Amino acid sequence: MITAERLKTLTTFTHHGLQEALGKKGKEYELVGSKFLGITNGGQFCYWVVYKIDAKERDSTKVFLTYNPGEDRVIADIG
């Protein structure tokens, strides 16, 4: 079960938190903004993120968080 407290945490990640959750997968991205979009049909938490391409240019993509309640851990993937 996902508790109300954990649900609040999973829906309020900042771009800094998402960057950290991505770990090595996020090294090629420098996230500068994020917005929680919703929960997918598969139970993943979906965020829209903005990242730097260079000093002036930005692009966006999605980041998906998968929560494992048995291990109380989050896995992040770039979509």
C-alpha positions as CSV (number, residue, x, y, z in Angstrom):
1,M,0.0,0.0,0.0
2,I,1.1,3.6,-0.7
3,T,0.5,5.7,2.4
4,A,-0.9,9.2,2.1
5,E,2.4,10.6,3.3
6,R,4.4,8.6,0.7
7,L,1.9,9.6,-2.0
8,K,2.5,13.3,-1.1
9,T,6.2,12.8,-1.4
10,L,6.0,11.0,-4.8
11,T,3.8,13.7,-6.3
12,T,6.0,16.7,-5.1
13,F,9.5,15.9,-6.3
14,T,11.4,19.0,-7.4
15,H,13.7,19.0,-10.4
16,H,16.6,18.6,-8.0
17,G,15.0,15.5,-6.4
18,L,14.3,14.0,-9.8
19,Q,17.9,14.7,-10.9
20,E,19.1,12.8,-7.8
21,A,16.6,10.0,-8.3
22,L,17.9,9.6,-11.9
23,G,21.5,9.1,-10.7
24,K,23.8,8.0,-13.5
25,K,20.9,7.9,-16.0
26,G,20.5,11.6,-15.5
27,K,24.1,12.6,-16.0
28,E,23.5,13.8,-19.6
29,Y,20.6,16.0,-18.4
30,E,20.8,19.1,-16.2
31,L,17.2,19.5,-15.1
32,V,16.0,23.1,-14.6
33,G,12.3,22.6,-14.0
34,S,9.6,20.0,-13.4
35,K,5.9,19.5,-13.0
36,F,4.0,16.5,-11.8
37,L,1.6,15.3,-14.5
38,G,-0.2,12.3,-12.9
39,I,-0.1,8.6,-12.4
40,T,0.1,6.3,-15.4
41,N,-2.2,3.3,-15.9
42,G,0.8,1.2,-14.9
43,G,1.1,3.0,-11.6
44,Q,4.2,5.1,-12.4
45,F,4.4,8.8,-11.3
46,C,4.9,10.9,-14.4
47,Y,6.7,14.3,-14.4
48,W,7.4,16.7,-17.3
49,V,10.9,18.1,-17.0
50,V,12.9,20.8,-18.6
51,Y,16.6,20.4,-19.1
52,K,19.5,22.5,-20.5
53,I,20.9,21.7,-23.9
54,D,23.4,24.6,-23.6
55,A,23.6,28.0,-21.9
56,K,20.5,29.4,-23.8
57,E,18.7,26.4,-25.2
58,R,16.2,24.1,-23.3
59,D,14.2,21.0,-24.2
60,S,11.8,18.8,-22.3
61,T,11.0,15.2,-21.7
62,K,9.2,13.0,-19.2
63,V,10.6,11.2,-16.1
64,F,8.7,8.2,-14.7
65,L,9.1,7.2,-11.1
66,T,8.3,3.6,-10.0
67,Y,7.8,3.1,-6.3
68,N,8.6,-0.3,-4.7
69,P,6.7,-0.3,-1.4
70,G,8.4,-3.6,-0.3
71,E,11.8,-2.0,-0.5
72,D,10.5,1.6,0.1
73,R,12.5,2.8,-2.8
74,V,12.0,4.8,-6.0
75,I,13.4,4.0,-9.4
76,A,13.5,6.8,-12.0
77,D,13.6,6.5,-15.8
78,I,13.7,9.0,-18.5
79,G,10.9,8.6,-21.0
